[in-house]
Amino acid sequence: MDNGSSVGRRFVLGGGVGLATLATMGMPTAARAAAVRGGRMVYARYADSLFLDPVLSDANVDIWVMNSIYDTLLMPTPEGIGVQEGLATKWVLGDGGKALTLTLREGVKFSDGTPLKASDVKWSLDRARNPKNGAWNEMIASIDAVEITDPSTVVLKLKHPDPTLLPALAMFNTGILPQAAFAAAPGATEDEKAKAFAEKPIGTGPFMLTEWQRGQRMLLKRNPHYWKKAPDGQPLPYLDELEFAIIPDDATRILKLKAGEIHGTEFVPYSRVKELQADKNLRMELWPSTRVAYLTLYVRDKLKNGQDNPLSNVKVRQALNYAVNKDAVIAITTLGLGKPLQSFMSSSTPLSRKDGPVYRYDPAKAKALLAEAGFANGLELSCIALAGNQDEMNNLTTVQQMWAQIGVRLKIELLDNPTRTARYRAEDFQMRTAAWTDDIADPSEITSYFAYYPNIHALHSGWEEKRVNELFLQSQQEVDPAKRQAQYAELQKIYVDAAPILFLYETPYPVAFRGNAKGFVQIPLGNNYFEAAYVEK
Amino acid sequence: MSRGAWLVSRLLQMVPTFLLIGLAVFVLARLLPGNAVMALLGDRGSDEAVARLTRQLGLDQSIGMQLLAFLESVLRGQFGTSLAFRIPVTRLIAERLPVTLMLTGMAIVIALALALPLAFVAALKVNRWPDLLIRGVFQVGLSSPIFYVGLVLLTVFAAWLRIFPVGGYGDTFAEHIYHLFLPAVTLAFSLSAIVMRNLRASILSVIRAEYVDFARAKGLRSRVVLLRHVLRNALIATVTLVGLHIGSLLGGAVITETVFAVPGVGRLMVDSIFARDYPVIQALTLVLAVLVSLAFLVTDLVQMWLDPRVGR
């Protein structure tokens, strides 16, 4: 999900959490230090969820917590690159990659006590792939039919081999819901039922939502029927209760953490990370993420208002990239917690290019390229940005000063979020601040938005390269991993050279906990896992 | 005109006011660039998704139709469904309004409890050290931004001394009071300064009035003179001032509620504007307008009681 909006300012990257935590997450077989059962953990979030329907919702505030309530057939591995068992224990590709046979886990129950049936799986997947439903049905558009061959086996018949299918079955939108409970929800239409169901959602996940005061808090209780076991053979989750406290103000969340009123908080501002690292009562965690920060460059010959657009010249775009000292931007905005980009996708995204940072700072080269493009005397550009977002302002003002060195004058236009989105969709901008996080452990999602023109005109930049479109379509059906890797290598090289964005940096997710609150995991896609979280007495 | 008839006419006068406010906010909300679909779908949704959600939310209908639907829902005492939260607006506001009312109420009580006695002390010791000290301290209150005062109080009383919680609202009535105390003090800060200065000035002018000299000359004890003659007359202007400030208190609640993580309507209003959640913006504006109007009415009633000449 794109989160260059109000979310963006609170993200960060850098070091990591001990590998031990990563390895134990979601892996009941791994050994872990004695966890404590029972009790409540309070975790502070900057904004409340809106709509807990995996198919119809589309905001990170929903996506990142829905895995506490709903399970998927497969689940992302903690490092976010592969998949592991979920509600399915076995998956076998057949028919030349055009059929996927899934064996369902025995004895799984929904939080209302009813057993998970193959028909629930079929109904949930059919609902998720219905083109009329939500923003995500494209992710599993390769499914032609879902067939139940016996009570514990579901076969997905595909239109074509699809290398993204397995990670897609681990994505939130393919969460499995109970068909009967959904049908029994009040309401005359599907939409009304979805609204009613999502208020008291029922899933097979570790927790169930029992109270929700919107904008204030969510209270989740442990699902007594949850199927996953801890290393000691006892059922997960450890916690009896998980409370999400909604606290929009960064400073207030941190004060509450220091005062011990909450156990953990998301989105610690970059500027506070060092301070919290030094606090002996707290533990600062920086989870590897797929978040990238960049500026979109509009590349068509004319702007929406009819003016000539110098950014249509690739040399100008390259010059702008060379003129920015990424390390300095990282030092100023993220206090050193970010890493320069090596591609348009994060280094945590599978198949991402890892040949070192792109466009190393070279002001002389930038000047020469500008002169070649016919702008030896400089030029004026404008950028739209999100008002009130400190990180975006830091990025832009730093870039503004660096560009001034090569004669580029940058005008900054601050907008609120809906205005900015409307201008973006209308392709009425020259440059635009943005950030992105992947929702699937595969490069296809980000590529379809950033590079593949037919989807959204390459981030509405208007940039189109036939070879990139071809490569993307081929890679979407390529089941040979080596060939797919080669396709992505070529595609990323073309993209980097054409520079339809200003490459900035990638950052980790900064979360902080009290010393006695342990076991939380955030995967690179952003999802929060509390199933193995616990609070020591 | 009898008191009853006066009250009825005052209430009737409010109706066109609310109609105008409703109409204005309806139009103004839609003049903002972008809409709820842009806020909800963000950068990601396909054109079809945008079209579908626009239809679902009824935003594809003409402005006239939308206005009719809005007016109809208001007359039925409902305000439609929140576009962002997808639950009835009335439920959303019913959950949040008591919180803000309690916060504002506590702020007024605290402001008066601080300002009334100190204004007396300052006026009676005019230009001597107690007066200078009180005025100096309140000058700081008057000139400090609310969010800053809030953060300082939080750091000192909640994070260091741990006397009060950092934020939230609690579950029981006693917890509500406990949780709202620091935010209410924050909100009361500038109001108490204004009230103190104003009341001090009125006391100084009243205290020199002939009827006060006369009361003293009658041999009344000075406490009786102060309470019955000085305070009562000096309060008239103060009551008006407090009444007029209820609107800005509700405005200040927006910031206070954010800093202290208090789930009131102020925060809801800000969130709704950023989400272009028209039904919530409209309903909240109307509810706040009604509250402010009622506060003005109460102000007038109190004034009548203090000064029987008013309203005749």
Boltz contact constraints between the chains, C-beta under 6 A:
constraints:
  - contact:
      token1: [A, 2]
      token2: [B, 42]
      max_distance: 6.0
  - contact:
      token1: [A, 2]
      token2: [B, 43]
      max_distance: 6.0
  - contact:
      token1: [A, 2]
      token2: [B, 44]
      max_distance: 6.0
  - contact:
      token1: [A, 50]
      token2: [B, 84]
      max_distance: 6.0
  - contact:
      token1: [A, 51]
      token2: [B, 86]
      max_distance: 6.0
  - contact:
      token1: [A, 135]
      token2: [B, 44]
      max_distance: 6.0
  - contact:
      token1: [A, 135]
      token2: [B, 45]
      max_distance: 6.0
  - contact:
      token1: [A, 135]
      token2: [B, 49]
      max_distance: 6.0
  - contact:
      token1: [A, 195]
      token2: [B, 86]
      max_distance: 6.0
  - contact:
      token1: [A, 214]
      token2: [B, 85]
      max_distance: 6.0
  - contact:
      token1: [A, 215]
      token2: [B, 263]
      max_distance: 6.0
  - contact:
      token1: [A, 216]
      token2: [B, 263]
      max_distance: 6.0
  - contact:
      token1: [A, 247]
      token2: [B, 261]
      max_distance: 6.0
  - contact:
      token1: [A, 248]
      token2: [B, 258]
      max_distance: 6.0
  - contact:
      token1: [A, 249]
      token2: [B, 258]
      max_distance: 6.0
  - contact:
      token1: [A, 249]
      token2: [B, 259]
      max_distance: 6.0
  - contact:
      token1: [A, 252]
      token2: [B, 167]
      max_distance: 6.0
  - contact:
      token1: [A, 252]
      token2: [B, 259]
      max_distance: 6.0
  - contact:
      token1: [A, 252]
      token2: [B, 261]
      max_distance: 6.0
  - contact:
      token1: [A, 255]
      token2: [B, 154]
      max_distance: 6.0
  - contact:
      token1: [A, 255]
      token2: [B, 159]
      max_distance: 6.0
  - contact:
      token1: [A, 255]
      token2: [B, 166]
      max_distance: 6.0
  - contact:
      token1: [A, 256]
      token2: [B, 166]
      max_distance: 6.0
  - contact:
      token1: [A, 258]
      token2: [B, 159]
      max_distance: 6.0
  - contact:
      token1: [A, 259]
      token2: [B, 158]
      max_distance: 6.0
  - contact:
      token1: [A, 259]
      token2: [B, 159]
      max_distance: 6.0
  - contact:
      token1: [A, 259]
      token2: [B, 166]
      max_distance: 6.0
  - contact:
      token1: [A, 261]
      token2: [B, 166]
      max_distance: 6.0
  - contact:
      token1: [A, 418]
      token2: [B, 34]
      max_distance: 6.0
  - contact:
      token1: [A, 418]
      token2: [B, 38]
      max_distance: 6.0
  - contact:
      token1: [A, 418]
      token2: [B, 39]
      max_distance: 6.0
  - contact:
      token1: [A, 418]
      token2: [B, 276]
      max_distance: 6.0
  - contact:
      token1: [A, 419]
      token2: [B, 33]
      max_distance: 6.0
  - contact:
      token1: [A, 419]
      token2: [B, 34]
      max_distance: 6.0
  - contact:
      token1: [A, 421]
      token2: [B, 34]
      max_distance: 6.0
  - contact:
      token1: [A, 421]
      token2: [B, 38]
      max_distance: 6.0
  - contact:
      token1: [A, 421]
      token2: [B, 42]
      max_distance: 6.0
  - contact:
      token1: [A, 422]
      token2: [B, 33]
      max_distance: 6.0
  - contact:
      token1: [A, 422]
      token2: [B, 34]
      max_distance: 6.0
  - contact:
      token1: [A, 422]
      token2: [B, 38]
      max_distance: 6.0
  - contact:
      token1: [A, 424]
      token2: [B, 43]
      max_distance: 6.0
